[in-house]
Amino acid sequence: MSGAPRMLPETVPPTDLEPPVRAMRIPILLALPLAPLALLPKRMGSHVAASSLAAAWFVHFGALVFTIGEVAAAHLEGGDFGASSLTPDLTWLDWIRRPLAGAWLVAYEVFDSRGASTVALAVAASIEGALAFLALLFVPFLAAGERPPAVFLRSLKCVLWSSAVVVAFAVFYHVATPRQFSPSSVFRSENVAILCFWAWVIWWISIILRLGARYGGPCIGPRWTPRPLLCESCGYHLANLPEEVNCPECGRPARESLPGFRRLPPMATAPTWLGRVAGFFATLWQSLADARFASRVTVWNGQTAARRFALLVCLLGGVLFTLSLITYPQLWGFRSASNWAPVDLAATLLWCPLAAAVVMFVVLLLLGLIVSRLGFGQCYHTGVILCYCSPLLLLFGVVFLLCLTLATWIIETFRIRGMLVIVSRQIEIDKPLLVYAICLLPALFTLLFVVWRAARLFRAARYANS
């Protein structure tokens, strides 16, 4: 007598992940003194998110006041503001009083005029709006399984606390400003200043990611809620059906929708650093070539490995961009590398990959903003697929660089200049522009492939059960 067939469960149990860490609420009066700690270890992230929004605004406002005062002090010492009635009364011996006095001077000069006050308020509103938009961009990357509004609030707190990094930028600016006029100073090089700026941007992004890496909130959200067992192709409810049957709606085997069917990618399962390197390239290839990659990779686990993978892909894109710059500097308007000073060459080789990686990362965040419905959709498991879409951006970047290099080489080798006149149509077309348009056609087709592939990846993961 044969046994009864195994039936599919009605729901999928909550994701088996680490429980939230313990978080302490930071009082608003201690927020400003503890702000420097938010720039160092990632374990501060849970405490930062547990603090009130007022404490985050307090830290942000204090950092802005200090920054404005420090920059004002740097220009005041250089004589950029000219003579002022307040200048003789200011003492700049104390490093705390100096920026506060500079901020007071700026406020006195700005709010003395109605027009200047309007401009200052508009600039302040733009800055706050930009920070709120930045918090919205980071929602898919910082989601830990809580409800989408809670993710945005936590992301906003992390961004506001991380704005304390502008204090370091202001102090560096004050130190570097007088030295840029010294003939022997490296700060005379424009590339060194650009390197310092992009290094600071990378530091700021890393602070936001580290603050959001640890979750210490309540266990409320999709991560801790049982989910109905759905067919991962069409969303049909598979409860109480035998495991051996196919989906009545689309015909997909029901066992392929069980939580155990999806697996972590090779990079997330490698035990050693050497294995992670090999796993990185294996994951890179699978995300590009495997048609069923999004149907086999888990999207409710492995968030940390997915984020690390996306960051490494962005860095790889920056390195490839730098190689194209070294190989063919005329493509980007740079002079030949043989004519560069050693300081300029070293600084350029450092800031170019950083800048390209940041640009690629921002494009990835904008893509996440779209697919997660402005951050308030299914941002938790959407963030994982978003990270595995980063190789698509890398593919488009590589093809675009190759096409652009080919077009520039053709124009310079064959000395294509002037206009192409079509007499019958009375049309004049710029010949170099026509060469660029023809050579960039593969890049256009690659872009269409990237959009199609990304849509398939997100579509394959919309009903994921694990």
N, C-alpha and C positions, 0 to 999 in steps of 0.2 A: 504494500500500500504506500503510494508515494506521498511525500509530505506536501503540505500546502505551500504555494509560492510565497516568497517574501514580498511584502507590500512596502511601497514607498511611504515614508513618513509625511505627516501633514506640514511640518515646519522644519526649518534648518536651525539647529541650535546656535546660540550666539558665538561669535568668533572667539576662539581660544587664544587670547593674547595676554600679555602681562597686565596685571591690574594697575589702575592709576597710582602714581606715586603720591606720597604725602606732601601736602602743600600748606604753607603758612601764609596768612594774609598779612601783607605789609601795611602798617599804618601810614596814613598820609603824611604825618609829621616826620616819619623816618624814611620816606620815599626818596627825598633828594639826597640825604647822606648815603643811602644804600645804592644810589644809581650807578656808581662806578662798578659795583659787583655784577650788574647785569651785562657788562661788557666782557666778562671773563668766562666763568664756567656755565655749561648748559644746565646744570642742576638748578640754577636760579630761575629757569623758565617757568616751572610750575608755580613758584612763589610769586613771580611777576604776574602770571595769568590769574592767580587767586586774589590779587590786590584789586582795589576798586578802580573804576575808570577815572575817578577824580585824582587818585594818586598818580596814575599814568600821565594825565594832563599836567599835573604839578611838576613832574620830572621833565616833561617835554618843554613846558614854559620856562623852567629854570635853565635848561640847556640852551634854549634860544636866546634868552637874555644874556647869559654868559658869552655866547658866541658873538652876538652883536657887539657887546662891549669889548671883547678881545680884538675883533677886527677893527672897531673904531679906534682902539688904543694904538694898534699898529699903524693906521693911517694918520692918527693924530701926532704920533712921534715923528712920522715922516713929513708932516706939514701939509698933508693933502686937504685937511679941512680948513686951513687958513687960520687966522687969528680969531679967537673967541673970547668972550668975556669970562667964560667959565674956566678956560685953560690954566690961568695962573693959580687958581685955587685947587687944582687937582694934583694929588700926589700919586705917583705910580710905583712907589716902593713896595707896596704890598700887592702880591699877585692876585689876591682876592678882591681888594678894593679897586684895583686898576680896571678890570672889565666892568665892574658895577658902575664905576664913575663914567666909563666910556658909554655904557648903555644909557645912563642918565643924560649924558650930553646929546646922544642921538635922539632920545625922546624929546629933549628940550628943543632941539633944532627942528624936528619933524612936526611935532604937534603945535608948534607956534604958528603954523600956516594951515589954513583949511584945505587947500589943495594938496599939500604934502601929507596931511592926515588922511585924506581920502585915498591917496595912492598907497600909503602904508597899510591901511586897513584892507585894501584890495589885495595887496601882496600877501598879507597875513592869511586872509581867507583862501587865497590860492594855495599857499603852503599847506594849510590844514586839509583842504580838499585833496591835494596830491597825496598826502599821507594816508587819508582814508581810502583813496583809490589803490595805493600800494598795499594796504591791508587786505583789500578785496582781491588783489592779484595773488596774494600768498595763501588764500583760503584752501585751495586744493592741496598745496604742499604741506600745510600745517594741520590739516584735518586729522583728528585722532579717533573719530567714530562718534563724536557728539552731534547734536543737532546743528544744522547749518547756521542759524543765527548765533549760536554759542561759539561756533568756529570763528565767525567774523569778529565777534567781540574779543575773543582771545587773540586773534591776529592783530586787531587794532591796538590792544594793550602791548603786545610785543613790539610793534612798530613804534609806538610812542615811547616806550622805555628805551628802545634801541637808538632813538634820536639823540640820546646823550653822547653818541659818537661824534656829533658835530663839535663838541667841546675840544676833542683831540685835534680835529681839523683846524679849529680856530687857533689853538695854541701853536700848532705847526706853522700856520700861516703867519702868525706874529713873529715866530722865530726866523722863518725863511725870508720874509719880506725885506729886511735890511740887508740880508746876505746876498740877495740877487744882484746887487749893484757892485759887489766885490769882484774884481777881475779874476781871482783864483777860486771862486766859489762854484760848486757844481750846480747851484740853483740858478745860475745864469742860463743854463741850458733849458730850452722849452720842453724838450723830451723828458727831462728829469721831473719837471713840474707835472707833466701829463702822467708820468709813471706814479708819482705820489698820489695824484687824484684817483686813478683807477685802483690803486692798492687800497685806498680808503674806501672806495665803493665796494670792493670785494669784501673788505672787513665788515662793513655795515650789513651786507647781505648774509654773511656767515653768522653774524650776531642774531639776526632775525631768525634764521634757520635753527640755530642752537637754542634760542629761547623757546621756540615752538616745538622742539624735539621731545620734550617730556610733558606728559599730560597729568594734571593733578586735580581735575574736576570731578563732578559726580558721574556715576555710571548710568547716564541717561543719553540715549541716542541709538542709531542703527547698529552700532557695534555690539551693544549689550541687549538687543531686542531680537527674539526669535523671528525669523523671516519665513514666509510661506515658500514651499518648494515649488519652483517654477521651472518650466522648460527653458533652458538657456538660449534657445533659438527664437522662440515665438512668445514666451511668457505664459504658456498654458499651465494651469494648476494641475500638478501631477499627484496630488495627495491620494493615497489609498489605491494606487494602481500597482500591478505587479512590476517588479524590477526588470523582467525580461521583455516587456512590451516596448513599443515605440510610442512616441508622442502622438496622440490622436489628431493633433492639429497640423504638425509639420513633418512627422515621421522620423524625427531624430531619436536614437536609442535613449531610453529613459535613464539608464545607468550613467550616461555621459553628463547628466545634470546633477548627479549626486555630489555632495561636498568633497568627497575624496578624489574626484576625477582630476581636478586642477592641481598643479604642482608649482613649486617655486622655480624660478629660472636658474640656470647654472651658476650665475654669479652669486646668488643668495645662498647656495648650498655648499659652496667650496669652503673647506676647513682651513686652508692655508692661503698666504698672500700670493704665492705662485699660482695656486689653483684659482684664486679670484681674478688674476690677470687673464688667464685662459678663459675663465667663465665670463669675464666682461666681453671679450671678443665673440664668444659663442652666443651670448645673449644679444649682442649687437647684430650678429648675422641672422639669428632667428627672428628678431623683431622686423627685419627687412625682408627676408626671403620666405619664412614659414607662413603659409596662408592661414594656418590654424593656431598661430601663436597666441592670440588673444583668447581663444577658446580653451587653451590648455594651461595658461598661467594663472595662478591665484591672484585675485585682486582684493581680497579681504585680509591678506597677510603679507608680510614682507615690505611694508611701507618704507622702512629705513633703507633697505637694500635698493629699492626702486629709486629713492631720492639720490642715493649715492651714485647710482648708475647714470641718472640724468645729469648730475653735476660733472661726472667724468666725461660724458659725451660732449657737454658744452666746452670743457677744457680741451678736449681733443679737437674740436672745431676751431678753437682759438689757436692751437698749435699749427693746424693746417693752414689757417689764414696767415700766420707769421711766415710759414715756409713759402707761401706764394709771394709774400712781400719781399723776402730775401731773394727769391729766384727772379722776380720780375718787378722791381720797385716802381718802374715807370707806370705800371698799371694803376697804381693808387696815387700818382702824383708826387712820389718821392724821388729824390735824386739818387744816383747810383750809390750803392752801399760802400763802394771803395772810396768815396769822397767824404764819408761821415767821420766825425771825430769819435774816438773810442768811447767817450762818455755818452754821446748821442746814440751810437750804435747799440751799446749795452742797454741803455734805457728804452730804446725802441723795441729791442727784442724781448723786453720784459713787459712793456705796457700793451703791446699789440695783442698777444694772446689773452691778456686779462680783459681788454676792451671787447674783443670779439666774443669771448666766453660770456661776458655780461649781456651783450646784445642778444646772443642766442638764448640765454636764460630768460630774458625779458620777453622774447617772442614766444617761448614756451609757456610763460605765465599768461600771456595774452590768449594763447590757444586754450589754456585751462579755464580762463574767464569765460570763454564762449561756450565750451562744451559742458561746463558745470552750471550753465544758466546764471551767469553773474555771481557765481559762488554759492548760490542757494539751492542748487540741485543736489544730486547724489555726489557730493564732493569728496567723500571718503574713498570709495574704491575707484572713482574717476581719476583721482590723483595718481594712483598706481599706473593706470593705462597711460595717463598723460606723460609720466616719466619714461615709459617704454616707447612713446612716440618721438622722443628726442633724436633717435637715429634718423628719422625721416627728415628732420631739419638739417641734420648733418649731411645727408645725401643731397638734398637740394643745394646746400652751400657749396659742396664739392663740385657738383655739375655746373653751378653758376660761375664759380671761379675758373673752371676749365674753359667754359665757353667765352668768358670775358677775356681770358688770356689769349685764346685763339684769335678772337676778333682783333685785339690790339696788335698781335704779332702780324696778322695779315695786312693791317693798315700800314704798319711801319715798314714791313718788308717790301711790299709792293708800292709803297708811297701813294696810297689812295687818297686823293684830295679832290676838292671841287664839288660841282653839282651834276647830277644826272638829269638831263632834260628829256622829257617825253613830249615830242612835238605834237603828236596827234591829240593828246589830252591836255596839253599846255600845263604840265606839272613839272616842278623842279624838286628833286629829292637829293638830300645831302648824301654823298657816296659813303663816307665813314659811318653815318647813321644807318644806312642800309646794310652795311657789313655787320654792324652790331646786331641789327634786328634779325638777320639771317642766322648768325652764329648763336644767338640766344634762344632760338627755337627749341633746341633740346632742353634748355633750362625751363622753358614754359611747359613742355610736356612732362618734365620731372615734377614741376609744381602741381600739375593736375594729378599725377600719380600719387604724390604725397597727400593731397587732399582726399583722394579716393581711399588710399590705404589707411589714413587716420580715421576716416569715417567707418571703415570696416572694423578697425580695432575697437573703437568705442561701441559700435553696434554689437559686436560679439560679446562685450562684457556688461551690457546693460542689465541682463537678468542673471548675472553670475551669482552662484550660491556659495562660493568659497573663495 
